[in-house]
Amino acid sequence: MALDRDHVLRSAAALLTRKSTATMDEVAKSAGISRATLHRHFAGRDALVRALEALGIAECEAALDAARLDEGPAGAAVHRLVGAIEPAAGLLAFLYTENQLFEGEQQNEGWARMDERLNALFRRGQESGEFRIDLTPAWLTEALYGLLASGAWAVSEGRVAAKDFTHMIVELLLGGARRTDA
């Protein structure tokens, strides 16, 4: 029987978003496979995390595409993006805490591609007069990542209703990013 890699990765993602310190034994159990089978496909935790990173980047890039970032007002594009990325927010939250993913030459180029697209969105919002110019696009991008991760954790812990995820993130981010002439 062939291993369903997507099932294993999604099971690992679901577990690790709830319990980031889960062992490989726990990951294997959550996927319904033996630890030996898991190790045949992922040599260790680092290999598994790198595979999860690739999955997370693919899902986030698909959300960026679905959000149509170049269409309409930048604020509306941010709203569409947060709604589109919500299903991947838990995985993004886990990846956000995996510091080794962001160090050295082994950093996945996918993060840079996403940062570039998000920076362009925030820059567009600044150029159109929607967003404040005293906050850099890079800072707004980092703030968005942090809010997505925080929102995912709050929902998974039951502190926030899942139906409120998009609204709360968009309102907090854009409430601070919107330009006011007052």
C-alpha positions in Angstrom: 0.0 0.0 0.0 1.4 3.4 -1.0 1.8 6.1 1.6 -0.6 9.0 1.2 2.0 11.7 1.7 -0.6 14.5 1.6 -2.6 12.7 4.4 0.6 12.3 6.5 1.5 16.0 6.1 -2.0 17.2 6.9 -2.2 14.9 9.9 1.2 16.2 11.1 0.1 19.8 10.4 -3.1 19.3 12.4 -1.2 17.8 15.3 1.7 20.2 15.3 -0.5 23.3 15.2 -2.1 22.1 18.4 1.1 20.7 20.0 4.3 22.1 18.4 6.4 19.8 20.6 4.8 16.6 19.4 7.2 13.7 18.9 7.7 11.8 15.7 5.9 8.9 17.4 2.9 11.1 18.1 3.0 12.4 14.5 3.0 8.8 13.1 0.1 7.8 15.4 -1.9 10.9 14.3 -1.4 9.8 10.6 -2.3 6.2 11.4 1.2 4.9 10.4 4.1 3.4 12.2 7.1 5.4 13.3 9.3 3.4 11.0 7.1 4.2 8.0 7.2 7.9 8.9 11.0 7.8 9.2 11.2 6.1 5.7 9.6 9.2 4.2 10.9 11.9 6.6 14.3 11.2 8.0 13.6 13.2 11.1 11.7 16.2 12.5 13.7 18.7 10.4 12.7 16.9 7.2 9.1 16.7 8.3 9.1 20.5 9.1 10.7 21.3 5.7 7.9 19.3 4.0 5.3 21.1 6.1 7.0 24.4 5.1 6.6 23.5 1.4 2.9 22.6 2.0 2.3 25.9 3.9 4.0 28.0 1.3 2.0 26.4 -1.4 -1.3 26.9 0.5 -0.4 30.5 1.2 0.6 31.3 -2.3 -2.7 29.8 -3.5 -4.5 32.1 -1.1 -2.5 35.1 -2.4 -3.6 34.1 -5.9 -7.2 33.6 -4.9 -7.3 37.0 -3.1 -6.6 38.9 -6.4 -4.2 41.3 -4.6 -4.1 43.7 -7.6 -7.8 44.2 -7.8 -9.8 47.0 -6.2 -8.8 48.9 -3.1 -5.8 47.5 -1.1 -7.9 47.2 2.0 -10.5 45.0 0.2 -7.6 42.9 -1.1 -6.3 42.4 2.5 -9.8 41.3 3.6 -10.0 38.8 0.7 -6.5 37.5 1.6 -7.2 36.9 5.3 -10.4 35.0 4.3 -8.5 33.0 1.7 -5.6 32.1 4.0 -7.7 31.2 7.0 -7.7 27.4 6.3 -3.9 27.4 6.3 -3.5 29.8 9.3 -2.9 27.0 11.8 -0.1 25.6 9.7 1.3 29.1 9.2 1.2 29.7 13.0 3.2 26.5 13.5 5.7 27.5 10.8 6.0 31.0 12.2 7.5 29.6 15.4 10.0 27.3 13.6 13.0 29.7 13.7 15.3 27.4 11.7 13.1 28.0 8.7 14.2 31.6 8.6 17.9 31.3 9.0 20.8 31.0 6.6 21.1 29.8 3.1 18.5 27.1 3.6 15.6 29.6 3.8 12.9 28.6 1.4 12.5 31.2 -1.4 8.8 30.9 -1.0 8.9 33.1 2.0 10.6 35.8 0.0 8.1 35.5 -2.8 5.2 35.9 -0.4 6.9 38.8 1.4 7.4 40.5 -1.9 3.7 40.1 -2.9 2.5 41.3 0.5 4.9 44.3 0.5 3.6 45.3 -2.9 0.0 45.2 -1.7 0.8 47.4 1.3 2.9 49.7 -0.8 0.0 50.0 -3.3 -2.3 50.9 -0.3 0.2 53.6 0.7 0.5 55.0 -2.8 -3.3 55.2 -3.2 -3.6 57.0 0.2 -5.4 54.1 1.9 -2.6 53.2 4.3 -0.3 55.2 6.5 3.2 55.9 5.1 5.0 55.9 8.4 4.6 52.1 8.7 6.8 50.3 6.2 5.3 47.7 3.9 7.7 45.2 5.5 6.4 46.0 8.9 2.8 45.7 7.8 3.7 42.3 6.2 5.2 41.1 9.5 2.2 42.4 11.4 -0.1 40.4 9.1 1.9 37.2 9.7 1.8 37.8 13.4 -1.9 38.4 13.5 -2.6 35.4 11.4 -0.6 33.2 13.7 -2.2 34.8 16.8 -5.7 34.4 15.4 -5.1 30.7 14.5 -3.9 30.0 18.1 -6.8 31.9 19.6 -9.3 29.9 17.5 -7.6 26.6 18.2 -7.6 27.3 21.9 -11.3 28.3 21.9 -10.7 31.9 22.9 -12.0 33.2 19.7 -14.9 31.9 17.5 -13.7 30.7 14.1 -16.3 32.8 12.4 -14.7 35.9 13.8 -11.2 35.1 12.5 -11.2 37.2 9.4 -13.1 40.2 10.8 -10.8 40.5 13.9 -7.6 40.3 12.0 -8.6 42.7 9.2 -10.1 45.2 11.6 -7.0 45.2 13.9 -4.5 45.4 11.1 -6.3 47.9 8.9 -7.4 49.9 12.0 -3.8 50.5 12.6 -2.7 50.8 9.0 -5.4 53.1 7.7 -4.4 56.6 7.0 -6.4 59.2 8.8 -6.2 62.8 8.0 -7.4 63.9 11.5 
